[in-house]
Amino acid sequence: MPARARRSDARDNHALLLAAARAVFAEDGPDAPLDRIARRAGIGNATMYRHFPSRRELVIAVYAGEVASLTSGARLDAADPGAELFAWLASFAEHVRDKRDLALSLTTPAGGHETLFAQWHSTMNETAAALVDRAKAAGAVTPDTDPLDLLLLATGVALANAPARTPHLLALVRRAVSTP
């Protein structure tokens, strides 16, 4: 028997909870009170717990949505593949800087987060690889440009926690791999 589709009010509540959780976590971090998220969504705590029985499940859903947004934002049909690659790397650096605490809140001494992290990293690596391949094909970056190297450099830029310097630092990276 096929799974029943969610009722429209349940879908709406789910979406409201995710939007509220994104906003509250961005404001107060991943340890923000869950009842504040329910209030922001305009629903009761019991409804929230029916959708997300634990904080961990809510954080996973929010972070998975952030990763999906980041990777789906890559324009693999952009007219200027080099510009798109570095625009996406800027978004990636912002993601690392702004969402790091959310992701790290999922790590526990008991583990269990490794599979999730591997899936998310794989998705981001695949997106970066596709963008680098297009930039290489367009002659925008050198043939030896490695997607993982760019992700590591962008991560370093993000962890420097100097948002005002991020565009300059990424421009330095771009100059290092751009073709003459």
N, C-alpha and C positions, 0 to 999 in steps of 0.2 A: 504494500500500500504506500503510495507516495506521501511524502511529508506534507502536512497541511501548511498552506501559506499563512503568514502572520496576518492578523486583523490590521486594518489600517491604523487604528488607534495605537496598537502595540508598536507598529513600525514608526509611527510619529513619536511615541514616547522614547523609543530606542534612539532615534535621531536627536531628539531634544536632550537626552542624557549625554550623548557623545559630544554635542556642541557645548553643553554646559561644562562638562568635564574638561574639554580642551581649554575653555576660557579660565576656569578655576585653577587648573593645574598650571597654566601659563602665568597666572597672577600669583599663586601661593605655593606652587610646587606640588609634587606628587603626594605629599603627606597632608594635603588640604582636607578638611573635614568632608566626609561624604554627604552628610546632611545638607551642607552648603550647596553641593552639586545638585541634589534633588530639589532644593528650594529654587536654585537658579533655573532649573529645567521646568519648574512649575508643577512638579509631581511629588507624590508622597515617597517616603523612604521605602515602604514595602514594595512599591512598584519598581523603584530603582533596584532593589535586591532581587526581584524576580528576573530582571534583565541581566544584572551583574551581581551574582551572589557574593563576590569578594572584590576588594579593592584591586587585587592583582588582575582579575578578569577585566575590570574597567580600564586599568592602565594599559593592559595588552591591547584592548580594542582601540583606545585612543592612539597609542603609539603606532599600531598597525595602520591606522588611518593616516597618520602623519607620513609614514614611509610610502604608502600608496600615493598620497598627494605629491610627495617629492618626486617619485619615479614617474608618475603619469604626467607630471609637468614638463618632462623633457620632450622637446619638439624634435622628433626624428625626421621631420620633413622641412626643417628650417632652411631658408634660402642661404643663410651664412652659417654653415656647420661649425666653424671655429668660434664665432660669436656665441652660438647656442651652447657649445660645450662649456665655455667659460661663464656664461650666464647661469647654466645649471650648476656648475661648481660653486658659484656664489650662493646659490640656494642650498646646496649641500652643506657648505660651511655654516650658513645660518642655521640649518637644521641641527647640525652637530652642536653648535653653541647653545641653541635655545631648547633643544629636546634631550640633551645629554642626561640631565637629572631624572627625567621621566624614564628613559631607558635603564639607567643604573638602578632605579628603584625596583626593577624586576630581578636584579641579581640577589641571590641568597646563598648563604654558606652551603645549603643543601643542594644547590644547583637547580636544574630543571629549566633554566633559561637558555641554555646553549642552543637547543634546536630552534627556538624562536629567533635568537640573534643570528644564527646561521642563515635562516630563511631571509631575514631582513637584509643582511649583508649581501647575500647572493643577489637579491633584487637590485640593490644599489650598485653592485659591481657590474651586473649585466647592463644596466642603464648607462653607466659610465663607459663601458666597453663599446656599446653601440654608438654613443656620441663620439668617442675617440676614433672609431673606425670611419665614421662619416667625415670627421675633420681631416683624417689622414687622406681619404679618397679625394677630398677637395684641395689637398695640398696646403691646408691651414696649419698643420702641425707636422713635426718631423716624423719620419717613419718609425723611429725608435720610441716614440711617446707611449708610455705604458699607463693604462687606466688606473691600475692600483697605485702607481707612484703619484698620480694626480690626486687620487682620493686621500692618500696619506698626507700629502702636502696641504691639501685643503683642510684636513682634520687638524693639522698643526696650526694652521692659520686660525681656525675656529677656537682651538684650545688656548691660544694666546689671549683670548678674551679682550680683544682690542677692536671692537666693531668699526670704529672710525678708520682704522688702518686696513681693514679687510680688503677693500677694493684695490688699494695700492699693493698689498702683498700678493693678491691674486694676479694683478697685472705683471708683477715680477715673474711669477710662475708662467704666465702666458708668454712673456718674452723669451723665457728659457726654452720653451718647446715650439715656438712659432718658427715657420720656415722663413728664410731670408727673403 
